[in-house]
Amino acid sequence: MGRDLSEQEGPAGPGAPLRPEVVERIFRSAPYLLYLFDIQTREARFVNRQVAADLGYTSEQATVMGNRVLEELVHPDDLKRLGELFGRWEHAAEGAVLETELRLRRADGTYRWLLARDTAFSRDANGRVREILGTALDITERKEAQEELDLVKRSVDRHSGMIFWANAIGQFIYVNNAACAQTGYSREELLRMSVPDVDTTISKETWPLQWARLKQDGSAIFESRMRRKDGSIRPIEVSANYLNHKGKEYDFAFVADITERKAAQGELDLVKRSVDRHSGMIFWVNAKGAFTYVNDAACKLSGYTREELLRMSVPDVDPLWTWEQWPENWARIKSAGSVLFESQLRCKDGSIRPIEVSANYLNHEGKEYNFAFVTDITERKAAETALRESEEKFRLLAANIPGVVYLCRNDERYSMLYLNELVEEVTGYPVQDFLADRISFVELYHPDDAPEIGPAVDAALAQHKPFELRYRIRRRDGKWRWIHEVGVGVFLDGRLQFLEGFLHDVTGEVQASEALWESEERYALAVAGSSDGIWDWNILTGALFVSDRFRALLGYVHGEPVFDAEGWHEAVHPDDRERNRREIDRHLADRLPYDVELRMRTRPGPYRWFRVRGQAVWTAAGKPTRMAGSLTDITSKKEAEEQVFNIAKGVSAKVGEDFFHSLVEYLARSLAADIAFVGAPDERAPGMISSIACYADGKRAENFSYALAGTPCADVLAQDTCVFPSGVQERFPKDKLLAEMGVHGYAGTPLKDSAGCAVGLMVVLYRRPIENRELVTSLLQIFAARAAAEFERTRAEKEKNRLEAELRQRLQLENEYLRQELDTEHAFGEIVGRSAAIQQVTRQIELVAPTDATVLILGETGTGKELVARAIHQHSVRRDRPFIKVSCGAIPKDLFESEFFGHVKGAFTGAIKNRLGRFQLADGGTLFLDEVGEIPFDLQSKLLRVLQEGTFERVGESVTRAVNVRVMAATHRDLRQMDSFREDLYYRLSVFPIEVAPLRERLDDIPMLAQHFVELACARFAVPIPKVTQGNVLALQAYSWPGNVRELQNVIERAVIIAKGGSLRFELATAAGNEKRRAAKRDRASDADLMTEQQLKDVRRERIQTALKAAGGKIYGPGGAAELLGVKPSTLSSRIRRMGIRVDN
């Protein structure tokens, strides 16, 4: 039902009327729905073919629909609006344009929104509008977007937090309901205000600076103050964000009232200051064992700074908690809620302190913590150890002492916990009667003595003093006996828990009683001292009793007189005398412990260091009568401490090789060793040890290597510290190095990393027997941890440097590749065209881009396969990662594997340094394999492995590396028909194939492509843009374009260059000639199927030489040899190099 629209009535346009066929073509090819409608008969006079795209009907179907069908197609809710439109045309003025929005049902049953704009096309004899000419645009997406925008706006208005939009001058352009509610202003009031009106920290003068900073940073989070309408000021947190929308700049800010949070923060700061000042150690630990908070006491006792501790974890400071044990221990704390246990604290200086830990589990807002209160129990553990030792000695001696020894509870009956067997001799009752509480000493007291015993004991214990009693008891046989008792209170954690002491029968002769008392007192004083050297000083007479061990320590022989108390004072070193006298006076006056370290002169003459401890005995009146104790030689300990200090001072500022060289030098000097060295297993030679630093015979020595098997070093690495004071050669006869060095004494200790693995060893060697084994062992073990830490640090630093070098190389390669990509002018810039073939490709891109599926892009050369791959990458989640392109046809066969996977230095001739492959460069992004059919057959299996497993090895390296790469491939060949292409690789690549149609099959896209390439060429060559005429388009559409879009672009660029007077001329005859030459070459190439391989190579060589000669030695660009041969310039260059063809200009 077509109609000649050029002959319709209506207003005449300027100039001569168009030809009917031109008008028909314009109307039918319009990119929007165009119709001519008779409003009197309600019939469609004309509908163009766009109705097929918009509504799914053919033009013929649309023109016979009539009014009835039209009303059936209109959505029921829009019929009224349609009727109103027709009514308005009844009275429409001349030149009026009416429009309306309504929904029409498509052929598939769905509705689409259309915007119809109509104008009068003809009128009847009465001047009423008879026909209207209209256009209809599909606005469904716009309507849906408007509905979504309305929904977003309602959601923002109802958001509980304040939201403000401001423009570049600070004026509010939008606020939500919460902003109005919390500021107290109405929306209209706020929209007349600006940021400085409500933010007290921003003025109109400072706003430009604030705006510039936000524009530069893009977003900012900061605290500020908000002035409400009632004049009150509230603290707020602002999340400001800069937005440039269509050239307009905005600041959209999310604002939260933080009044309560600031108050809570103040309280939290107060609590934190209190916790920081707490005298006990407090640690907070997360589920991974890392410290998240420590207080000042924790830093002070451990010796670390707060910053150091917050970079550490529990196993770093607790040697009893390893990383392997941590999950189990954490689960135990989590399950129990709180756990109290004892452990150890490794301080920064390497010392270990016993601690008591109260660990408590806490789950706060989904985050798990262990907050632990830690107490240093060094003194308590020492006291417990001393108590145990005392108890053991007490029980051992109590069994043999001539008296009753007891331990009882502090209750009304003094219930017995321990009694020796002599109690039955004294009381007549067996031990079990007392221990089973069938009888008590309280029941045996004489009535006259009982009232005084309890108060006397309580008075002494209240002052933490011993008590001494004399009373009578009734034996089992009824006889009364005098008892002399001496006892003390046992206090634990400050509370009196037990009483202990001894008693004996003093009924006999006074002289015998005094002798017995003297013996018991001597025993008590001996127990208070040490077993090293015993001394007993009678304060009243000045007499001094010493044991034989005491004499030996000072160089005296058995029974030889030593000195009295005054002579002892003179034997003390002059620098220590006053301090020693002061400590004795404090002990006797205030009963503070007497425990000093001092130097004393020995009988041979030189001074030696001693530790002197003692305990006095006081009368009931508080007068000291006797003082006894022990003497311990600590000279070796003091010398070791001095040596440790000297070594630590010498190496404290050294790191790396300097540290190890200094360490072995100071060790050798301090221990008087002939040789000292630090060694480690040689990674390049298994079973060998290589020294890191060596000091021998008073000077630094060259490093050396030796076989580990059969040496004492093997025992050190396999076990622990080994010391062989002498005869080491006899113990290890296979170690020839010991014999060569003349070694007799050996001492070595392993260097263990944080995981407890031996990574090296430290050794000192003597050409004589080792004299002080304990000193050598302790010094080696003291500095082994420091040396191991430095060894591990050095190894970590080397690894870090290696990784940094590799990263720098990768970044350099990526930058070089990206620069190459930026310098390369991509063929199309964007996908241009509206043909059905292009729309099909676009839909496929939208489907596959969000996935990680492998894509195979098929199409002739020049159709834009790379452009499709880039579009998929840009619409995928990998868009921010690299897009790496590999032109498989341009890579020499021998370099494929290196190009894909990289190589290490020395992997082959010319591999002078490590190189990253394209797969590693594309890690996290996309790898595009152009002309994938050119990949050699023997490499395809390795490519398949990467696609399936995501792993590969560099050339010359056995380390397997993992990558996360999306692979896309392209080819113009039929891979299924190629015997040289693996079938399994084809199926792995063609998970989602996309075929790009040649240009000859989508001629409708030529007008848009032509205009697009003209604009690109003019911008590139800086020339005015000529007009693309209809004649130009028809000429381009008449050509078959064997080179596809790339050829079209080349033709247009040539036309722009030679354009004169703004008119384009296309040299399609040249292009056609090139096409004929290519066809002739293809015909000749078909004959090559019957040639031998050598003949085929000769023909190819001849063709390349002929093309080079015809092009004057030119390879690239129009008229170049690559264009004549129909191959890529890079491919031709590669073949020229491979064949050794000389190129002459």
C-alpha angles and dihedrals in degrees: 000000000000120000137201099250094181089071097050121122117254141095113332118238125223116283129006119335117264121255112264095240090053092051090046091052093047093049096046097045096046110127092230136056110280124184143168113213132188104217093190096056093025091228130137110241096184138001123179125227094263085085086078092059097041103037106009096242128121120240090249091053092049096050094055096046097094127185095303093055092043091054089049090053095049115089110256091240090056100049092092090053090051092052091049089053093055089046092054090055088060089071102023116143125233112286093012119155116203127190138183140172121232142150123250126193115242124222088260091057098255122120126237127194114238130189107214121198115186136184131184111269101177140358133209127239091278091056094250119139110263104171131023127201113212147170128213126202124196105242098168094117091048092051091048090048090050090052091049090048091052089049091050091049093051089048092050091048090053094044110123093224126073116261124189130182117198133177129228093281092050097256114146112240098172138016129173129228094265091056090054093046096050098042094043093230126119119242091253091053094049093048088059090052136073136218097270089055092067104021111073093195094059125065130187087254094053096040095086090054091048091048093049091051092049091047091051096046098038094218140020138186117205143145122250142155127261124210110215125207092257089058097253120134122224129187113242140183114224126201102192122189130188119224131182110195118179091333095313119115125218141175112213112188135189108210126194128191104234099180093120093041092053090051090049090047090056091052090046092052089051091051091046092051089050092049091046090055094046110123093224126074116260124190129182115202131184127220091273092057095252119138113246098175137011129176130227094265091056090053093046097051097040094045093229127118119243090252091053094049093048088059091052138074136219095267089054092065103022111065091191093060113068126183089252091056096042098086091050094046091046090051090051092052091045092050097045097040092218132025131188116203144142123250141147136269120214106209125208091256089059096254120135120223126189113239140184114224127201101193119191128187120224131179110198118180092333094312118114124220141172112212110192133191107209125196126194105233098177093120093042092050090048089050091048091049091049090046092052091048090046091049092049092050089041093055093043094050094037090063090058102033116109094239145053114285118193145178116196142168121260096245135115093274096039088233109214123239096173137015130164122232095262090078089081090054091052100039105020091234122111120246094248092061089062096041091049089048092239088130133019134199087236088067091053098052117117109252091238093052101039097078092056100045099068097048092046092053093045093049093053094045092049087063093041089245130138116257127223121196140180117195144138129256133189114239123220088259089058097253121132118233131186113240127197112202131186118184145159136203121250110220122194119187088348095305126111107243109158145009123223133180146109136262136189142183112269098175095112131079117329091233093052089046092052091049090050091049091050090053094048092047091050089053093050091051092049091052090053092058137056131273092234103080120345124210131179121193121195100211094195096053101024091233116149123207117194133180125238089253088057089054092048093052090056094044099258124133127237114296094002113139113251115185140286126255094280091047089053090056090052091050091060115097111265092240091056102040100088093046091049092049090049092051092050091050092049091051095050094043103036100019091235115158116278108220119139139160115219145148122256131189113245125213092256088057112251123104122247131192118252137178111222121195128176148166128209130214119222131198122239087266091057098254116141113233105166139017126193137171150127140289122214126187108230098166092117090049092051092047090049091050090051091048091047089051092049093048093045091048092049096052102030095098097039129096136180118359092350089059094053094045091050092045096054091044094053091042092053092047096044095047095037088236122164094217133017127177144162117220141177137192111278108241091201094052115037114215093027131108120212123194119235096193132003134187118188135169095354099312143071111276134204118268117256141187132221140174112268099211116100095012130114087242088069089059090049094053093043098043126008142272111351125193124184106179091191144351095043092145091057091049092050107031093164092062100092092175091068090056093046091053093043092236120176102161125047133184125172139163130191124247107226126195125222090278092057094251120138108245098167144339141240118219138183120194130199129198085208134042117290109254103190106038095170093053093048092047095047095047093048092049093045093056097035092082092050092046091047091050091050090046090052091045091051091048091048090049091052090049090048091051090049092050091045091052091049091047092049090051091048092049090046092051091045091050092048091048093047091049089052090049092049091047090051114087104223115228102246111008090214138003107279125189145066102218120128089250093055092045089052090052090048092052091049090051091052091050100048102032097079091052130071093232119141111252128207113199114202128192147108122288112284098020094116104260093152090051090056090050092051091048090053090049093048092052095046131087087254093065092113093053127074124292103209119192123201119192098209093189092060098054119094112240094243093055100048096097094046091047092051102038106017128232141241127240112284095015090128140346109302095021094124095159142011115283131194118229127227092258091058092045089053094049107141092010140062131296115203115200106199116199090007091179089075093068110115115253095238091056095049093080091057090048089051090053092054090049092050103036105018092230136111143158127234118242108273094015133096097200112113113223128197125219136181105215133153110218125210123177136192135195141163092209133084100251093190091063094049115099088197093061121079114241094216091052090051092054091046091053098042098061087125113014120195120192118205111208119230118252093251088065095053105044090152088074094057096087093054093042092048093051091045094051092045091056092046093049094047091050090049096048095035095234131134116274111254121212119261104222128205087249090056090052093048090050092051092047091053092061120086097222103213088180090052121204094344090057090047090054092049092049092050093047089052090049092051091051094052096036114129127193091001092296122127123220119189119208093216092149089065090048091049089051091052088051091053091049090050090049090050090050090050089052091051090045090057089063089058090073087078094050128095119251092258092048090050091051090050091050091050091049091050092048092052092048091048092050092048091051092048091049094046093245092307116139105172132053134023113339091014124138091256091058092047091052094041095235135116114274090233090053091050092048090052092051092048091054092045093050094043093235115169116229115212123185 
